[in-house]
Amino acid sequence: MSEDLFMLRGEGDPLSNLRESFSIPEGLVYLNGNSLGPLQNKVKQRLKEVIDLEWGEDLITSWNKHGWMDLPEKVGEKIAPIIGASKGQVVCCDSISINLFKLLASAMQLRPSRTKILSQLDNFPTDLYVATGLELILGKSRCTLELRSPKDLVAAMNEEVAVLMLSHVNFRDGSVHDVADLTRIAHEKDILVLWDLAHSAGVLSITLDEWDVDFAVGCGYKYLNGGPGAPSFLYVNRRLHDQFLQPLVGWMGHEKPFQFEQEFVPARGIRQFVAGTPHILSLMALDSALEIFQDLDIGSLQEKASILSEQFLKLVLAEPDLDEFKLVSPTHPSKRGAQLSFSHPYAYPISRAWMEEGVIADFRAPNILRVGFSPMILSNRDIGLAVKKLIEVVQSRSFMEEKFQEKQNVT
Ligand SMILES: Cc1ncc(COP(=O)(O)O)c(C=O)c1O
């Protein structure tokens, strides 16, 4: 392999200064920002202040004094421009799984004469599990989950389908759906659409309002860098706000929670989607993490991620010793998210041995090595180093060592 390919630098990279904002161990190449985004120095400082001052000294008065009560909407408003939503349509609370339940159940209410949730065969498991749970509660005659391969989705959109639920970027192979197109086709058949943006929010250009999407959910802990277990966000198009009541009603979505009324009266607008007490420490971390997006063009993040992934792919394809890695992601960067997935019979032990060499990526069952390209923290140099280490792991066969064989709980 040509040494030059390892020497490419971030010259001309307008985003190269972003890395300084992050606290990443020296020498580590982190190819896992698509699973857990890295920590920013600012977030560390903010959490310390919140713990010491807001929780430590001001205690319960902080709900009023430091605006804790409004954090779900405040953080939602910070996420809104990142996903192309105008004000009042995004709120940040709970997990994607819980928010999917709220939105799928709402969609079924909005289409009372329709019985199907249409989704993709290899959609992320939690999305499918939540739909199955709803099937269980409502009964199959009222709600059935129907799964199709991507190429058969349009043909399956008929008058029985209430809602189309898909992921913008597939978690396993990174393939991207054309959200605008599928949303338009679904709407022509009066089908609602719900997009899971877990692997695209913060790294791909998204214009939910322009695409006229009905519902969306997404992740705070991946490309938004909100920290482990950061709350999810949910988007509900304004034109639907007064048409239904989401079923996971809780006191924090009440118009006046501290009146402690017997009867549930929903808060106006997007607040009604908050059920219980907001997770303040997690929301604070995410709130602070989102500041970096303020002056950033998401298109430039997408472009850089695509350059990095092309660079990685080129290096892998050029190395004969890596020919057992088979690309399962789309070959054209515009057809995939900020990731590359390769199948390999030893993908798991290789991911472990690579980690020991200072390169963190992840493994997805049954045999996928998944490499994420977080554009805020990576340079071409990191990519060169990562591939160099991968070649060393494969050539030395260090991945065959006993200690790399046993699967850990989280891969
Ligand atoms: C596409 C997708 N949806 C949902 C989730 C999980 O969401 P949560 O744990 O917030 O319920 C993930 C987690 O990685 C994901 O990749």
The ligand as a Gaussian input file, in Angstrom:
#p B3LYP/6-31G(d) Opt

LIG

0 1
 C      -32.116000       3.119000      14.565000
 C      -32.187000       3.025000      16.054000
 N      -33.375000       3.179000      16.664000
 C      -33.481000       3.089000      18.005000
 C      -32.384000       2.842000      18.800000
 C      -32.525000       2.662000      20.295000
 O      -33.184000       3.679000      20.879000
 P      -33.428000       3.799000      22.452000
 O      -32.395000       2.987000      23.139000
 O      -33.278000       5.273000      22.693000
 O      -34.799000       3.329000      22.725000
 C      -31.129000       2.707000      18.210000
 C      -29.948000       2.454000      19.053000
 O      -28.844000       2.327000      18.635000
 C      -31.039000       2.787000      16.803000
 O      -29.864000       2.629000      16.204000

